[in-house]
Amino acid sequence: MAKVSMVEREKKRALLCAKYRVRREKLKEAILNINLSDEEKWEALQKLQSLPRDSSYSRHRNRCRQCGRSRAYNRLTGLCRIHMRSAVMNGLVPGMHKASW
């Protein structure tokens, strides 16, 4: 079981990511725009760097829905390998059965 503080931190990061997503996209577009001057690109870069660090999507970490584990995460089910295995053993995952384990 993951620490509650880590799970809460991930929730906070997800909210910040959603809040600043549009602003970050516009600034990244401005930085990559070849028609803008160097000064305008530099200003956009400074604004992008002044945004909260946790608002970047690359800092987001997928976690198991049941225990909050960050390692061995399965995107299809949203579970870690431990809970995925128990779900397969109980017959909760379609297409998998006990013989495959």
N, C-alpha and C positions, 0 to 999 in steps of 0.2 A: 504494500500500500504506500503510495506516495505521500509526502508530507502535505498537509492541507495548505500550507503557505505556498508551496510550489504550484498547486492546482489553482489557487486564487491568483497567483502572479500571472499564470497563463490566461486566465479570464480577463484580467486587466489589460494584458497585451492585445488580446483579441478585440477588446473595445477600442483601444487606442488605434489599432490598425484600421478598423472600420471608420473611425472618426476622421483620420487624416488621409485616407486612401486617395480621395479625389485631389486633394492639395498636393500630395506627393507626386501623383501622375502628371499634373500640370507642370510642376517644377522640373521633373525629369524630361518632359517634352521640350521645355524651354532650353534646357542644357544641351540637348541633342539637336536642336534646330540650327541649321547652318546659316539661316538668314539673319539671325540676331548677332549683335556686336559682342565683342569679348566682354565688355563691361556688363551687358545685360545677362550674359551667361554666368559671369562671376557672381552677380547679385542673386541669381536663381540658385546657384550652388550654395551660397551663404545661407539663404533662406531654408534650403533643404537640410543643411547641416544643423540649423537651429531648431528643427522639429525634434520632438522627443525621440530618443533612441528606440524605445519599445514600440513606436508606431510603424516600424519597418516590418514587412511581412516575413523577412528572412529570419527574424528572431522568434517567430511563432514555432511552437513545438507541438506536434500531435500527441495526444495522451489517450490512454485507454478510458473508455466511458465508465467502466466499473471500478477500477482501482486507481487510475491516474498515472499508471506506469508509462514512461516515455520511451522506453526501449522496446524493440520487437513489436512495433505497432503495425496492425493490418488495416489498410485504408478501406478495404471493402466492407468490413464489419465494424471498424472502430474499436477493436479489442486488441489487447496484447496477446502474445503467444500463449500465455498461461490460460487466460480466459477463453481464447479461441479453441484451445485443445479441449477444455471442459465442455464448451458448447457443442463441439463436434461429437464428443463422447455421449452427450445427452441427446443427440439427433436434432439439434436446433439449427444447424447449418445445412441448407439444401445442397445436394450433390456430393456430400461427404458422408462417410459412414465409418464405423469403428474399424473395419478391416484395413482402411487406409493408414491407420496409425499403427 
